[in-house]
């Protein structure tokens, strides 16, 4: 495995339709309201990967380099 690869191990599966443990309950509507610290994209990403792969599978994720141009300067960013 090279140094740019990241290995993801499945921990606890998140059942589909389960409430987000990081979400707060909105008293006015009785539903869930997102707090600023909630990491919904990560939670949904983990749920997606848990659906596709078994707990013993090894999943290698390659970084993607993106380029942004702001103020006439190009800057790169690596996304995993």
Backbone torsions as a table, in degrees:
resi	resn	phi	psi	omega
1	UNK	NA	128.7	179.9
2	UNK	-82.2	169.6	-173.3
3	UNK	-71.9	-15.2	-179.3
4	UNK	-89.7	-4.9	179.2
5	UNK	-89.6	148.4	177.6
6	UNK	-120.8	131.7	-179.8
7	UNK	-100.2	130.6	-179.1
8	UNK	-111.9	127.5	176.0
9	UNK	-109.5	133.3	178.5
10	UNK	-74.9	131.3	179.3
11	UNK	-100.4	-92.6	-179.8
12	UNK	-108.9	125.4	179.7
13	UNK	-66.0	144.2	177.2
14	UNK	-103.4	112.9	-178.2
15	UNK	-64.9	144.6	177.3
16	UNK	-62.2	137.6	179.8
17	UNK	81.6	1.4	179.1
18	UNK	-74.6	145.5	178.4
19	UNK	-66.1	148.7	179.0
20	UNK	-74.7	117.5	-178.1
21	UNK	-66.3	-19.2	-179.7
22	UNK	-87.7	-5.3	-177.4
23	UNK	-86.8	149.7	177.4
24	UNK	-99.3	153.9	178.7
25	UNK	-88.2	130.8	178.4
26	UNK	-88.3	114.9	-176.0
27	UNK	-66.1	-32.1	-177.1
28	UNK	-69.3	-42.8	-176.7
29	UNK	-101.2	-13.5	-178.1
30	UNK	78.1	0.6	-178.9
31	UNK	-101.6	-172.5	179.6
32	UNK	-89.4	136.1	174.5
33	UNK	-117.3	139.3	-177.5
34	UNK	-77.9	132.9	173.6
35	UNK	-89.7	163.8	-177.6
36	UNK	-65.6	-26.7	-176.9
37	UNK	-89.4	-3.2	-178.4
38	UNK	-69.2	137.6	-177.9
39	UNK	-109.1	66.8	-176.6
40	UNK	-60.0	-47.5	-179.2
41	UNK	-58.2	-37.1	179.4
42	UNK	-69.3	-43.5	179.6
43	UNK	-61.0	-44.7	179.5
44	UNK	-67.8	-36.3	177.1
45	UNK	-64.7	-41.9	177.5
46	UNK	-64.5	-42.5	178.5
47	UNK	-61.3	-41.8	179.2
48	UNK	-62.9	-46.7	-179.9
49	UNK	-66.8	-35.9	176.3
50	UNK	-64.1	-31.4	178.2
51	UNK	-70.7	-38.3	-176.1
52	UNK	-80.8	-35.8	-169.8
53	UNK	-120.2	153.9	175.4
54	UNK	-81.1	165.0	179.8
55	UNK	-67.2	-19.2	-179.7
56	UNK	-99.4	-3.3	178.8
57	UNK	-71.7	146.8	173.0
58	UNK	-103.2	126.4	-177.4
59	UNK	-118.6	119.1	178.0
60	UNK	-100.2	129.7	-179.6
61	UNK	-116.3	123.6	179.9
62	UNK	-90.1	143.0	177.5
63	UNK	-72.0	151.7	176.6
64	UNK	-117.0	127.3	179.1
65	UNK	-95.5	126.7	177.5
66	UNK	-115.5	151.8	-179.7
67	UNK	-118.9	130.5	176.5
68	UNK	-116.9	142.7	176.5
69	UNK	-116.5	111.8	178.7
70	UNK	-131.7	136.5	-179.4
71	UNK	56.8	33.7	178.4
72	UNK	76.6	4.3	179.7
73	UNK	-114.4	138.8	175.8
74	UNK	-91.4	135.2	176.5
75	UNK	-133.5	141.6	-179.5
76	UNK	-101.0	153.0	177.1
77	UNK	-141.1	136.7	178.9
78	UNK	-100.9	123.4	178.9
79	UNK	-110.0	136.1	176.2
80	UNK	-105.5	NA	NA
